[in-house]
Amino acid sequence: MTPYHEPVLIREVLDSLDLKPGGIYVDGTVGGGGHAQAILAATAPGGIVIGIDRDDDALSESARILEPFGSRKILVKGNYADMKEILSRLGVESVDGIVLDLGVSSHQLETAARGFSFTKPAPLDMRMDRDAPRTARDLVNTADPRELERILRLYGEEPQAKRIVRAIVKGRKASPIETTNELAGLIVSALPARMSHGRIHAATRTFQALRIAVNDELASLNRGIASGIDSLKEGGRFTVISFHSLEDRMVKDLFRDASRGCICPADLPVCACGGKPKLRIITRKPVRPGQDEVERNLRARSAKLRTAERTGSCP
């Protein structure tokens, strides 16, 4: 049977979190439970993992995988952006470590009905939380063309955004765009032949951009890092694995900003804001998977891991 999801950088995640037996850890994107399983094994006999996910399929799979750990695992449906509120509801004031594994799971990509992949004909969905109201179909068929172009440029870094949006708008005027293969076909048709046979499929950036927009992923990351920092004990570690440049750049910048403390203008001779650093950067450069892991799991090739440690006044 194909695994639900093969987690990346497991050894590196365990090392980065500086695990303590009996510690409390949050896996904010618990997925199939791979990272949580490794953390629970390494923090035996009393370590606890609070696993959060928006995807009901992920929570069902992680419950199955983590069942042997009994009450040491706590699973919650929710968005890691609301981590502090979730922990408060559980009566947890602060935690020893947090891990976020961003992006899409193997199960989401390979389950055609989820609509994340253009390799399988499926309804245009792309929701991580299938209770959420807006699908990719809604976005593609109703968004203002200028908004669609902004999404493709900002979230997909798509240089041909204008051409692609023009084709989408023309297509949806004829009839609603319903499926992944319809959309992928429109994208390919919008581009000159020399651009439609590149190293990556012509639809890759557009599908990434739509997924990010549908799930509000960058806003969640922004809120989630702030919420996570406020939830860490002093000395607690925060590890984030990202898979594309937008996410990695945001993680790097947010960690850096929290490590500075003072936000006064550079030309002010004395600090007036009184800001204190909340983080100490552990990884000056992102940790990448080794060649053996990439050969075993091709999806690991773009993974980047960054870690910071909580300092100063904590909850």
C-alpha positions as a Python dict, from the first residue, in 0.01 Angstrom:
ca = {
    (1, 'M'): (0, 0, 0),
    (2, 'T'): (129, 350, -84),
    (3, 'P'): (210, 542, 236),
    (4, 'Y'): (-24, 831, 314),
    (5, 'H'): (272, 1069, 319),
    (6, 'E'): (646, 1021, 360),
    (7, 'P'): (769, 1292, 596),
    (8, 'V'): (1089, 1471, 500),
    (9, 'L'): (1399, 1549, 705),
    (10, 'I'): (1288, 1339, 1005),
    (11, 'R'): (1636, 1308, 1160),
    (12, 'E'): (1700, 1677, 1101),
    (13, 'V'): (1368, 1771, 1262),
    (14, 'L'): (1447, 1566, 1573),
    (15, 'D'): (1793, 1722, 1600),
    (16, 'S'): (1662, 2074, 1544),
    (17, 'L'): (1401, 2053, 1820),
    (18, 'D'): (1657, 1954, 2088),
    (19, 'L'): (1398, 1711, 2224),
    (20, 'K'): (1348, 1658, 2597),
    (21, 'P'): (1192, 1344, 2748),
    (22, 'G'): (853, 1441, 2883),
    (23, 'G'): (836, 1762, 2679),
    (24, 'I'): (525, 1901, 2512),
    (25, 'Y'): (549, 1954, 2135),
    (26, 'V'): (317, 2086, 1866),
    (27, 'D'): (305, 1942, 1516),
    (28, 'G'): (103, 2215, 1349),
    (29, 'T'): (67, 2025, 1022),
    (30, 'V'): (38, 1671, 1157),
    (31, 'G'): (-57, 1520, 818),
    (32, 'G'): (-3, 1145, 823),
    (33, 'G'): (166, 1160, 1164),
    (34, 'G'): (524, 1084, 1052),
    (35, 'H'): (701, 1366, 1235),
    (36, 'A'): (472, 1332, 1538),
    (37, 'Q'): (543, 958, 1557),
    (38, 'A'): (919, 1020, 1559),
    (39, 'I'): (888, 1293, 1824),
    (40, 'L'): (673, 1073, 2048),
    (41, 'A'): (921, 785, 2019),
    (42, 'A'): (1214, 1014, 2101),
    (43, 'T'): (1045, 1175, 2404),
    (44, 'A'): (924, 854, 2571),
    (45, 'P'): (795, 776, 2819),
    (46, 'G'): (614, 1102, 2896),
    (47, 'G'): (643, 1329, 2592),
    (48, 'I'): (324, 1471, 2445),
    (49, 'V'): (251, 1582, 2088),
    (50, 'I'): (-41, 1807, 2004),
    (51, 'G'): (-116, 1750, 1637),
    (52, 'I'): (-313, 2011, 1443),
    (53, 'D'): (-446, 1983, 1089),
    (54, 'R'): (-724, 2129, 873),
    (55, 'D'): (-765, 1807, 674),
    (56, 'D'): (-1002, 1540, 809),
    (57, 'D'): (-823, 1270, 607),
    (58, 'A'): (-493, 1366, 770),
    (59, 'L'): (-642, 1356, 1118),
    (60, 'S'): (-790, 1012, 1054),
    (61, 'E'): (-457, 878, 928),
    (62, 'S'): (-253, 1033, 1209),
    (63, 'A'): (-499, 891, 1465),
    (64, 'R'): (-436, 544, 1316),
    (65, 'I'): (-57, 583, 1304),
    (66, 'L'): (-31, 736, 1653),
    (67, 'E'): (-283, 505, 1822),
    (68, 'P'): (-6, 308, 2006),
    (69, 'F'): (94, 626, 2190),
    (70, 'G'): (-245, 652, 2361),
    (71, 'S'): (-305, 972, 2557),
    (72, 'R'): (42, 1104, 2473),
    (73, 'K'): (-103, 1229, 2145),
    (74, 'I'): (-373, 1495, 2120),
    (75, 'L'): (-524, 1563, 1778),
    (76, 'V'): (-716, 1879, 1693),
    (77, 'K'): (-889, 1991, 1376),
    (78, 'G'): (-784, 2349, 1314),
    (79, 'N'): (-541, 2589, 1152),
    (80, 'Y'): (-194, 2617, 1305),
    (81, 'A'): (-235, 2995, 1263),
    (82, 'D'): (-465, 2969, 1568),
    (83, 'M'): (-209, 2770, 1768),
    (84, 'K'): (-213, 2991, 2078),
    (85, 'E'): (-593, 2977, 2102),
    (86, 'I'): (-594, 2599, 2046),
    (87, 'L'): (-337, 2548, 2322),
    (88, 'S'): (-534, 2774, 2554),
    (89, 'R'): (-849, 2564, 2500),
    (90, 'L'): (-644, 2255, 2591),
    (91, 'G'): (-516, 2422, 2907),
    (92, 'V'): (-157, 2431, 2778),
    (93, 'E'): (25, 2754, 2862),
    (94, 'S'): (348, 2693, 2669),
    (95, 'V'): (532, 2418, 2482),
    (96, 'D'): (888, 2291, 2436),
    (97, 'G'): (888, 2287, 2058),
    (98, 'I'): (690, 2335, 1738),
    (99, 'V'): (728, 2188, 1391),
    (100, 'L'): (547, 2298, 1074),
    (101, 'D'): (580, 2097, 752),
    (102, 'L'): (428, 2328, 492),
    (103, 'G'): (282, 2244, 154),
    (104, 'V'): (74, 1956, 23),
    (105, 'S'): (89, 1594, 136),
    (106, 'S'): (141, 1300, -97),
    (107, 'H'): (-214, 1186, -19),
    (108, 'Q'): (-361, 1521, -119),
    (109, 'L'): (-166, 1521, -446),
    (110, 'E'): (-245, 1160, -530),
    (111, 'T'): (-614, 1164, -439),
    (112, 'A'): (-770, 1286, -761),
    (113, 'A'): (-1092, 1407, -600),
    (114, 'R'): (-901, 1664, -394),
    (115, 'G'): (-816, 1856, -713),
    (116, 'F'): (-462, 1956, -615),
    (117, 'S'): (-288, 1797, -912),
    (118, 'F'): (-321, 1854, -1285),
    (119, 'T'): (-193, 1502, -1355),
    (120, 'K'): (-535, 1346, -1283),
    (121, 'P'): (-874, 1469, -1412),
    (122, 'A'): (-1071, 1589, -1111),
    (123, 'P'): (-1304, 1867, -992),
    (124, 'L'): (-1118, 2192, -924),
    (125, 'D'): (-1117, 2189, -545),
    (126, 'M'): (-775, 2235, -373),
    (127, 'R'): (-921, 2293, -24),
    (128, 'M'): (-715, 2153, 262),
    (129, 'D'): (-1023, 2187, 482),
    (130, 'R'): (-1316, 2052, 283),
    (131, 'D'): (-1555, 2240, 511),
    (132, 'A'): (-1412, 2569, 382),
    (133, 'P'): (-1655, 2757, 155),
    (134, 'R'): (-1434, 2859, -141),
    (135, 'T'): (-1285, 2615, -392),
    (136, 'A'): (-1039, 2669, -675),
    (137, 'R'): (-1335, 2639, -912),
    (138, 'D'): (-1499, 2938, -744),
    (139, 'L'): (-1179, 3141, -768),
    (140, 'V'): (-1106, 3057, -1132),
    (141, 'N'): (-1461, 3126, -1250),
    (142, 'T'): (-1553, 3435, -1047),
    (143, 'A'): (-1239, 3630, -954),
    (144, 'D'): (-1174, 3963, -1121),
    (145, 'P'): (-906, 3920, -1392),
    (146, 'R'): (-677, 4169, -1218),
    (147, 'E'): (-707, 3971, -894),
    (148, 'L'): (-633, 3645, -1076),
    (149, 'E'): (-325, 3798, -1236),
    (150, 'R'): (-209, 3927, -898),
    (151, 'I'): (-249, 3579, -747),
    (152, 'L'): (-51, 3411, -1025),
    (153, 'R'): (229, 3668, -1010),
    (154, 'L'): (253, 3688, -631),
    (155, 'Y'): (189, 3329, -523),
    (156, 'G'): (310, 3142, -832),
    (157, 'E'): (581, 3381, -949),
    (158, 'E'): (435, 3313, -1294),
    (159, 'P'): (592, 3539, -1560),
    (160, 'Q'): (316, 3455, -1810),
    (161, 'A'): (33, 3546, -1572),
    (162, 'K'): (-131, 3792, -1813),
    (163, 'R'): (-147, 3538, -2099),
    (164, 'I'): (-281, 3267, -1871),
    (165, 'V'): (-550, 3487, -1716),
    (166, 'R'): (-658, 3601, -2060),
    (167, 'A'): (-710, 3235, -2159),
    (168, 'I'): (-895, 3158, -1835),
    (169, 'V'): (-1132, 3452, -1879),
    (170, 'K'): (-1201, 3359, -2240),
    (171, 'G'): (-1260, 2996, -2142),
    (172, 'R'): (-1495, 3071, -1854),
    (173, 'K'): (-1706, 3299, -2075),
    (174, 'A'): (-1781, 3001, -2297),
    (175, 'S'): (-1860, 2770, -2002),
    (176, 'P'): (-1748, 2732, -1640),
    (177, 'I'): (-1407, 2571, -1590),
    (178, 'E'): (-1488, 2265, -1382),
    (179, 'T'): (-1188, 2030, -1376),
    (180, 'T'): (-814, 2023, -1327),
    (181, 'N'): (-744, 1898, -1677),
    (182, 'E'): (-964, 2169, -1833),
    (183, 'L'): (-765, 2436, -1650),
    (184, 'A'): (-430, 2276, -1732),
    (185, 'G'): (-530, 2260, -2099),
    (186, 'L'): (-621, 2629, -2102),
    (187, 'I'): (-285, 2717, -1945),
    (188, 'V'): (-89, 2516, -2201),
    (189, 'S'): (-290, 2666, -2487),
    (190, 'A'): (-214, 3017, -2362),
    (191, 'L'): (162, 2979, -2397),
    (192, 'P'): (388, 2965, -2701),
    (193, 'A'): (493, 2610, -2785),
    (194, 'R'): (849, 2671, -2668),
    (195, 'M'): (716, 2756, -2320),
    (196, 'S'): (482, 2461, -2285),
    (197, 'H'): (755, 2196, -2280),
    (198, 'G'): (993, 2326, -2015),
    (199, 'R'): (1159, 2156, -1717),
    (200, 'I'): (838, 2189, -1517),
    (201, 'H'): (484, 2154, -1649),
    (202, 'A'): (336, 2481, -1773),
    (203, 'A'): (51, 2458, -1519),
    (204, 'T'): (272, 2405, -1211),
    (205, 'R'): (303, 2768, -1102),
    (206, 'T'): (-64, 2845, -1164),
    (207, 'F'): (-182, 2546, -961),
    (208, 'Q'): (55, 2641, -678),
    (209, 'A'): (-75, 2998, -680),
    (210, 'L'): (-440, 2894, -675),
    (211, 'R'): (-380, 2646, -393),
    (212, 'I'): (-206, 2910, -183),
    (213, 'A'): (-490, 3157, -246),
    (214, 'V'): (-771, 2908, -178),
    (215, 'N'): (-615, 2804, 155),
    (216, 'D'): (-483, 3150, 249),
    (217, 'E'): (-151, 2980, 317),
    (218, 'L'): (83, 3278, 344),
    (219, 'A'): (-147, 3466, 582),
    (220, 'S'): (-171, 3148, 791),
    (221, 'L'): (208, 3120, 796),
    (222, 'N'): (245, 3481, 907),
    (223, 'R'): (-7, 3438, 1189),
    (224, 'G'): (116, 3090, 1276),
    (225, 'I'): (475, 3195, 1334),
    (226, 'A'): (366, 3484, 1557),
    (227, 'S'): (128, 3256, 1747),
    (228, 'G'): (394, 2988, 1778),
    (229, 'I'): (660, 3225, 1910),
    (230, 'D'): (419, 3340, 2181),
    (231, 'S'): (347, 2975, 2271),
    (232, 'L'): (707, 2863, 2326),
    (233, 'K'): (883, 2825, 2659),
    (234, 'E'): (1220, 2994, 2695),
    (235, 'G'): (1467, 2768, 2517),
    (236, 'G'): (1189, 2608, 2311),
    (237, 'R'): (1261, 2545, 1944),
    (238, 'F'): (1053, 2636, 1637),
    (239, 'T'): (1125, 2439, 1319),
    (240, 'V'): (964, 2509, 982),
    (241, 'I'): (1003, 2305, 662),
    (242, 'S'): (912, 2492, 344),
    (243, 'F'): (900, 2382, -19),
    (244, 'H'): (905, 2698, -228),
    (245, 'S'): (1081, 3032, -222),
    (246, 'L'): (783, 3240, -104),
    (247, 'E'): (741, 3034, 212),
    (248, 'D'): (1112, 3007, 282),
    (249, 'R'): (1163, 3380, 239),
    (250, 'M'): (874, 3454, 475),
    (251, 'V'): (1003, 3215, 741),
    (252, 'K'): (1353, 3362, 714),
    (253, 'D'): (1223, 3719, 743),
    (254, 'L'): (983, 3650, 1031),
    (255, 'F'): (1248, 3463, 1230),
    (256, 'R'): (1499, 3741, 1161),
    (257, 'D'): (1258, 4014, 1265),
    (258, 'A'): (1174, 3834, 1591),
    (259, 'S'): (1546, 3793, 1665),
    (260, 'R'): (1614, 4167, 1636),
    (261, 'G'): (1394, 4302, 1910),
    (262, 'C'): (1450, 4674, 1858),
    (263, 'I'): (1248, 4823, 1571),
    (264, 'C'): (1376, 5180, 1601),
    (265, 'P'): (1507, 5357, 1290),
    (266, 'A'): (1872, 5281, 1219),
    (267, 'D'): (1974, 5645, 1260),
    (268, 'L'): (1833, 5669, 1615),
    (269, 'P'): (2136, 5669, 1850),
    (270, 'V'): (1953, 5504, 2144),
    (271, 'C'): (1673, 5247, 2141),
    (272, 'A'): (1342, 5412, 2223),
    (273, 'C'): (1105, 5120, 2158),
    (274, 'G'): (1236, 4890, 2432),
    (275, 'G'): (1192, 4586, 2209),
    (276, 'K'): (1372, 4269, 2315),
    (277, 'P'): (1463, 3974, 2090),
    (278, 'K'): (1216, 3687, 2110),
    (279, 'L'): (1419, 3440, 1904),
    (280, 'R'): (1774, 3326, 1849),
    (281, 'I'): (1839, 3194, 1498),
    (282, 'I'): (1977, 2839, 1503),
    (283, 'T'): (2006, 2779, 1127),
    (284, 'R'): (2184, 3066, 953),
    (285, 'K'): (2137, 2874, 628),
    (286, 'P'): (1849, 2634, 564),
    (287, 'V'): (1908, 2264, 618),
    (288, 'R'): (1853, 2062, 300),
    (289, 'P'): (1790, 1688, 254),
    (290, 'G'): (2079, 1464, 164),
    (291, 'Q'): (2111, 1297, -174),
    (292, 'D'): (2002, 961, -33),
    (293, 'E'): (1672, 1109, 90),
    (294, 'V'): (1608, 1286, -240),
    (295, 'E'): (1668, 961, -429),
    (296, 'R'): (1426, 782, -197),
    (297, 'N'): (1164, 1059, -199),
    (298, 'L'): (1179, 1299, -495),
    (299, 'R'): (938, 1540, -325),
    (300, 'A'): (1205, 1612, -63),
    (301, 'R'): (1432, 1781, -319),
    (302, 'S'): (1299, 2133, -260),
    (303, 'A'): (1262, 2108, 120),
    (304, 'K'): (1433, 2370, 337),
    (305, 'L'): (1437, 2355, 716),
    (306, 'R'): (1487, 2658, 940),
    (307, 'T'): (1497, 2665, 1320),
    (308, 'A'): (1493, 2935, 1585),
    (309, 'E'): (1497, 2922, 1965),
    (310, 'R'): (1279, 3123, 2207),
    (311, 'T'): (1462, 3374, 2423),
    (312, 'G'): (1369, 3648, 2668),
    (313, 'S'): (1035, 3693, 2837),
    (314, 'C'): (806, 3398, 2766),
    (315, 'P'): (450, 3306, 2855),
}
